[in-house]
């Protein structure tokens, strides 16, 4: 079983349950990679649903023509968009660590979810990214707390 560790840094030794005290929690590199993988999966689930509803990639968001500029790979999103996805996950994990819980992988790890083929509208924009969303299965990750 692999453990995902979080390092806690406290400047004054005070362990208050507040936003300020979470700022002293530093996520490990492994847990930060989990944040990015989970955010990518959230993006892929959103994109899959949009495509199923007939949306296509477009340079700008256009509700009338069902075009969205974020219907592309997570790696192609700009920093503003990835931050919107990653920050809430990162803050939640900091809160979990503050409560002295940790994440554990309970089996072989995280893998891509097999999904049915996406029903797509014909993409008119030939420069649109070739993107097929594939969400990840995080059921192998649990929250645990050692009892003292």
Residue frames relative to the residue before (quaternion, step in Angstrom):
aa qw qx qy qz dx dy dz
X 1.0000 0.0000 0.0000 0.0000 0.00 0.00 0.00
X 0.2654 -0.7653 0.5685 0.1439 3.59 -0.81 1.03
X 0.2391 -0.7544 0.5938 0.1450 3.55 -0.99 0.87
X 0.2495 -0.7167 0.6283 0.1713 3.53 -1.14 0.68
X 0.1648 -0.8320 0.5270 0.0537 3.58 -0.37 1.25
X 0.1749 -0.7421 0.6390 0.1015 3.51 -1.25 0.63
X 0.2855 -0.7523 0.5707 0.1637 3.58 -0.94 0.89
X 0.2074 -0.7820 0.5805 0.0922 3.57 -0.85 1.01
X 0.0612 -0.7800 0.6227 0.0091 3.55 -0.82 1.05
X 0.0096 -0.7962 0.6044 -0.0260 3.56 -0.71 1.07
X 0.3765 -0.7562 0.4949 0.2036 3.58 -0.62 1.15
X 0.8232 0.2337 -0.0979 0.5081 3.58 0.87 -0.87
X 0.5415 -0.6385 0.3977 0.3756 3.60 1.23 0.08
X 0.5455 0.6148 -0.3947 0.4108 3.60 1.26 -0.07
X 0.1402 -0.8101 0.5676 0.0446 3.60 -0.74 1.07
X 0.0953 0.8071 -0.5703 0.1193 3.56 0.53 1.18
X 0.4065 -0.6867 0.5445 0.2583 3.54 -1.18 0.59
X 0.4078 0.6884 -0.4979 0.3345 3.55 0.21 1.28
X 0.6838 -0.4478 0.3737 0.4386 3.55 -1.34 0.20
X 0.6419 0.5415 -0.3265 0.4338 3.56 0.93 -0.89
X 0.6927 0.4719 -0.2968 0.4576 3.61 0.85 -0.86
X 0.6034 0.5468 -0.3632 0.4528 3.63 1.15 -0.49
X 0.5714 0.6081 -0.3781 0.4010 3.56 1.18 -0.52
X 0.6593 0.5006 -0.3037 0.4717 3.57 1.20 -0.41
X 0.5627 0.5723 -0.3952 0.4468 3.59 1.26 -0.03
X 0.1031 -0.7832 0.6123 0.0341 3.56 -0.79 1.06
X 0.3404 -0.7500 0.5337 0.1920 3.56 -0.69 1.10
X 0.5162 -0.6227 0.4910 0.3236 3.56 -1.09 0.72
X 0.6538 -0.5032 0.3820 0.4165 3.56 -1.26 0.35
X 0.6413 0.5294 -0.3223 0.4523 3.60 1.00 -0.79
X 0.6846 0.4655 -0.2856 0.4828 3.57 0.97 -0.83
X 0.6078 0.5341 -0.3527 0.4700 3.58 1.11 -0.61
X 0.6183 0.5184 -0.3377 0.4847 3.60 1.10 -0.65
X 0.6047 0.5386 -0.3438 0.4755 3.59 1.10 -0.70
X 0.6153 0.5451 -0.3426 0.4550 3.62 0.97 -0.84
X 0.6913 0.4789 -0.2798 0.4632 3.57 0.85 -0.98
X 0.6533 0.5069 -0.3157 0.4654 3.60 0.96 -0.84
X 0.6657 0.4951 -0.3051 0.4675 3.58 0.95 -0.85
X 0.6404 0.5135 -0.3237 0.4706 3.60 0.99 -0.82
X 0.6333 0.5194 -0.3309 0.4687 3.59 1.00 -0.78
X 0.6516 0.5138 -0.3134 0.4618 3.57 0.99 -0.80
X 0.6223 0.5244 -0.3331 0.4763 3.60 1.02 -0.81
X 0.6445 0.5158 -0.3141 0.4690 3.58 0.96 -0.89
X 0.6778 0.4946 -0.2988 0.4547 3.60 0.87 -0.93
X 0.6268 0.5172 -0.3408 0.4728 3.61 1.04 -0.70
X 0.6424 0.5137 -0.3120 0.4756 3.58 0.98 -0.85
X 0.6779 0.4957 -0.2898 0.4590 3.60 0.87 -1.01
X 0.6212 0.5433 -0.3378 0.4526 3.58 0.98 -0.83
X 0.6702 0.4910 -0.2962 0.4712 3.59 0.92 -0.93
X 0.6405 0.5221 -0.3257 0.4595 3.60 0.95 -0.82
X 0.6713 0.4928 -0.2988 0.4661 3.59 0.85 -0.96
X 0.6293 0.5319 -0.3268 0.4628 3.59 1.01 -0.78
X 0.6906 0.4582 -0.2618 0.4946 3.59 1.16 -0.63
X 0.6394 -0.5795 0.3091 0.3997 3.58 1.27 0.19
X 0.4558 0.6803 -0.4564 0.3482 3.58 1.22 0.21
X 0.1383 -0.7652 0.6244 0.0739 3.57 -1.23 0.61
X 0.6255 -0.5189 0.4190 0.4048 3.53 -1.31 0.21
X 0.0871 0.7606 -0.6410 0.0547 3.55 -1.13 0.75
X 0.6250 -0.5670 0.3781 0.3807 3.58 -1.11 0.59
X 0.7778 0.1340 -0.0736 0.6096 3.59 1.16 -0.64
X 0.5603 -0.5705 0.4677 0.3767 3.54 -1.26 0.38
X 0.0710 0.7805 -0.6133 0.0983 3.55 -0.81 1.08
X 0.3078 -0.7922 0.5033 0.1561 3.57 -0.23 1.30
X 0.6224 0.5695 -0.3412 0.4146 3.58 0.99 -0.82
X 0.7856 0.2863 -0.1441 0.5292 3.59 0.90 -0.93
X 0.3980 -0.7504 0.4404 0.2909 3.56 1.34 0.23
X 0.3847 0.6840 -0.5087 0.3540 3.52 0.73 1.17
X 0.0004 0.7993 -0.6006 0.0217 3.56 -1.01 0.81
X 0.4554 -0.7243 0.4615 0.2346 3.55 -0.88 1.03
X 0.6818 0.4793 -0.2968 0.4663 3.63 1.19 -0.27
X 0.4726 0.6326 -0.4731 0.3908 3.60 1.19 0.31
X 0.4976 0.5744 -0.4636 0.4555 3.50 0.50 1.34
X 0.7239 -0.4333 0.3092 0.4389 3.53 -1.30 0.25
X 0.6038 -0.5738 0.4227 0.3571 3.56 -1.11 0.73
X 0.6454 0.5441 -0.3101 0.4373 3.57 1.02 -0.81
X 0.6861 0.4657 -0.2784 0.4846 3.61 1.22 -0.39
X 0.4852 0.6566 -0.4403 0.3736 3.61 1.26 -0.09
X 0.4795 -0.6459 0.4906 0.3349 3.57 -1.12 0.53
X 0.7168 -0.4838 0.3044 0.3992 3.55 -1.28 0.44
X 0.6084 0.5672 -0.3490 0.4317 3.60 1.03 -0.76
X 0.7030 0.4663 -0.2659 0.4666 3.58 0.91 -0.92
X 0.6547 0.4859 -0.3287 0.4767 3.62 0.97 -0.72
X 0.6188 0.5458 -0.3413 0.4502 3.58 1.06 -0.73
X 0.6260 0.5426 -0.3328 0.4506 3.61 1.01 -0.80
X 0.6947 0.4498 -0.2673 0.4936 3.58 1.09 -0.68
X 0.7318 0.4685 -0.2457 0.4297 3.58 0.87 -0.95
X 0.6347 0.5876 -0.3486 0.3611 3.61 0.88 -0.87
X 0.6778 0.4671 -0.3330 0.4599 3.68 0.79 -0.78
X 0.6275 0.5209 -0.3380 0.4698 3.60 1.05 -0.70
X 0.6512 0.5195 -0.3035 0.4624 3.57 0.92 -0.94
X 0.6777 0.4870 -0.2935 0.4663 3.62 0.89 -0.90
X 0.6244 0.5268 -0.3390 0.4666 3.59 1.04 -0.72
X 0.6689 0.4909 -0.3029 0.4689 3.59 0.95 -0.84
X 0.6101 0.5303 -0.3517 0.4720 3.58 1.08 -0.63
X 0.6482 0.5112 -0.3134 0.4693 3.59 1.00 -0.81
X 0.6272 0.5323 -0.3247 0.4667 3.55 1.03 -0.83
X 0.6628 0.4904 -0.3006 0.4794 3.58 0.94 -0.88
X 0.6210 0.5540 -0.3413 0.4370 3.58 0.99 -0.81
X 0.6892 0.4403 -0.2630 0.5118 3.59 1.16 -0.63
X 0.4837 -0.7130 0.3768 0.3402 3.56 1.39 0.25
X 0.4191 0.6300 -0.5195 0.3970 3.54 0.98 0.94
X 0.1298 -0.7691 0.6145 0.1183 3.57 -1.28 0.22
X 0.4519 -0.6611 0.5224 0.2929 3.56 -1.25 0.41
X 0.0731 -0.7809 0.6193 0.0353 3.54 -1.12 0.73
X 0.3350 -0.6717 0.6128 0.2472 3.52 -1.21 0.61
X 0.2755 -0.8186 0.4872 0.1291 3.57 -0.62 1.11
X 0.7915 0.1387 -0.1167 0.5836 3.60 1.22 -0.16
X 0.8437 -0.1770 0.1215 0.4920 3.57 -1.10 -0.63
X 0.6581 -0.5353 0.3145 0.4259 3.59 1.14 -0.25
X 0.7162 -0.4451 0.3546 0.4040 3.46 -1.39 -0.33
X 0.0171 0.7989 -0.6007 0.0250 3.57 -0.95 0.84
X 0.6120 -0.5463 0.4236 0.3841 3.53 -1.29 0.31
X 0.4118 -0.6846 0.5472 0.2497 3.56 -1.11 0.77
X 0.3877 -0.6806 0.5640 0.2615 3.56 -0.96 0.84
X 0.0416 -0.8056 0.5910 -0.0080 3.55 -0.72 1.05
X 0.5722 -0.5696 0.4421 0.3908 3.54 -1.19 0.44
X 0.6246 -0.5442 0.3837 0.4081 3.60 -1.11 0.51
X 0.4646 -0.6871 0.4936 0.2615 3.54 -0.99 0.88
X 0.3272 -0.7160 0.5845 0.1967 3.54 -0.98 0.92
X 0.0578 -0.8435 0.5337 -0.0196 3.58 -0.35 1.24
X 0.4378 -0.6045 0.5893 0.3093 3.47 -1.30 0.56
X 0.5856 -0.5523 0.4462 0.3911 3.57 -1.17 0.46
X 0.3445 -0.7450 0.5402 0.1856 3.56 -0.74 1.10
X 0.3026 -0.7760 0.5287 0.1635 3.57 -0.61 1.14
X 0.6761 0.4815 -0.2818 0.4812 3.57 1.09 -0.76
X 0.3100 -0.7854 0.5122 0.1574 3.59 -0.39 1.23
X 0.6597 0.4955 -0.3143 0.4695 3.61 1.21 -0.39
X 0.4120 0.7197 -0.4659 0.3084 3.60 1.28 0.03
X 0.5334 -0.6393 0.4395 0.3371 3.60 -1.00 0.75
X 0.4193 -0.6615 0.5594 0.2715 3.55 -1.13 0.72
X 0.1809 0.8125 -0.5126 0.2108 3.56 -0.08 1.31
X 0.0003 -0.7615 0.6480 -0.0181 3.53 -0.93 0.99
X 0.3382 -0.7729 0.4960 0.2055 3.62 -0.42 1.16
X 0.0077 -0.7742 0.6325 -0.0232 3.55 -1.07 0.87
X 0.2403 -0.7965 0.5414 0.1213 3.57 -0.23 1.26
X 0.4063 -0.7078 0.5300 0.2302 3.54 -1.27 0.44
X 0.3964 -0.6934 0.5544 0.2339 3.54 -1.24 0.57
X 0.0899 -0.8204 0.5645 0.0105 3.58 -0.52 1.19
X 0.3273 0.7706 -0.4980 0.2259 3.61 1.14 0.40
X 0.6204 0.5502 -0.3522 0.4341 3.59 1.20 -0.30
X 0.6286 0.5132 -0.3380 0.4768 3.59 1.27 -0.04
X 0.0228 -0.7962 0.6042 -0.0202 3.56 -0.81 1.04
X 0.3988 -0.6621 0.5721 0.2744 3.54 -1.33 0.31
X 0.0336 -0.8120 0.5817 -0.0331 3.55 -0.85 0.99
X 0.0866 -0.7782 0.6188 0.0631 3.57 -1.20 0.48
X 0.3684 -0.7147 0.5482 0.2300 3.54 -0.87 0.97
X 0.3074 -0.7407 0.5699 0.1794 3.55 -0.88 0.95
X 0.2341 -0.7962 0.5469 0.1108 3.56 -0.84 0.98
